[in-house]
Amino acid sequence: MKSYTALTQNMFKHLAHGEEVQYGAFRVKTLEDKIIVRGVLQDGREMELHYRLRPGKDAGFSKEQLKNIFAFREKPLFSINIRSRRTTQPART
């Protein structure tokens, strides 16, 4: 696994304090024992994905888990469709 920069370490510290952080196109926060990731999927849907927090060595977070979440290899506990950004076509008359 490649080494994490000071910026990533700083992200872990903010998450440990319960703050929301921006990671690429995603907004990430922790709540109780969950990691919550919000972002827009390729098909235009804005989703909120909930994952069970696995403890790790970096400010209480597992680097491997976060790596798998952002590579979409980790299955969420559940997801919520916030809204769709698709435009609706006007009805034809």
C-alpha positions in Angstrom: 0.0 0.0 0.0 1.3 3.4 -0.8 2.2 5.8 2.0 -0.3 8.4 3.1 0.5 12.0 3.0 0.2 14.5 5.9 -3.0 15.7 4.2 -4.6 12.3 4.5 -3.4 12.0 8.1 -5.1 15.4 8.8 -8.3 14.0 7.2 -8.2 11.1 9.7 -7.8 13.6 12.6 -10.8 15.7 11.5 -12.9 12.6 11.1 -12.0 11.4 14.6 -13.4 14.7 15.9 -16.7 14.1 14.1 -16.1 16.8 11.4 -17.1 16.4 7.8 -14.2 16.4 5.3 -14.0 16.6 1.5 -12.2 13.6 -0.1 -12.1 14.1 -3.9 -15.7 14.4 -5.0 -17.0 12.9 -1.8 -18.0 14.4 1.6 -17.1 12.0 4.5 -18.1 12.1 8.1 -18.4 9.7 11.0 -21.3 9.2 13.3 -21.2 6.8 16.2 -19.8 3.6 14.7 -20.5 4.5 11.0 -18.7 6.2 8.1 -21.1 8.2 6.0 -20.0 9.0 2.4 -22.0 11.4 0.2 -21.4 12.1 -3.4 -22.8 12.0 -6.9 -22.6 8.7 -8.8 -21.8 8.5 -12.5 -25.5 8.2 -13.4 -26.2 11.6 -11.8 -27.8 10.3 -8.5 -26.7 11.9 -5.3 -26.2 9.1 -2.8 -25.4 8.7 0.9 -23.6 5.4 1.7 -23.3 4.1 5.3 -20.5 1.8 6.3 -19.7 0.1 9.6 -16.5 1.7 11.0 -13.7 -0.8 11.5 -11.1 0.4 14.0 -7.5 0.9 12.8 -4.2 2.4 13.8 -4.5 5.9 12.2 -6.6 8.1 14.6 -8.9 5.1 15.0 -9.4 4.5 11.3 -8.4 1.6 9.0 -6.5 2.9 5.9 -7.4 -0.3 4.1 -11.2 0.2 4.8 -11.1 3.8 3.5 -9.1 2.7 0.4 -11.8 0.0 -0.3 -14.7 2.4 0.3 -13.4 4.9 -2.3 -12.6 2.1 -4.8 -16.2 0.8 -4.3 -14.9 -2.6 -3.2 -16.6 -2.4 0.2 -20.3 -3.1 0.5 -22.3 -0.4 2.4 -24.7 -1.3 5.2 -27.3 0.7 3.3 -27.6 3.6 0.9 -29.9 6.5 0.6 -30.8 8.1 -2.7 -30.8 11.9 -1.9 -31.9 13.2 -5.3 -31.5 12.7 -9.0 -29.8 15.4 -11.1 -31.4 14.1 -14.3 -33.5 16.7 -16.0 -37.0 15.7 -16.8 -38.3 16.0 -20.4 -41.3 18.2 -20.9 -44.4 16.3 -21.9 -45.1 16.1 -25.6 -48.5 17.4 -26.7 
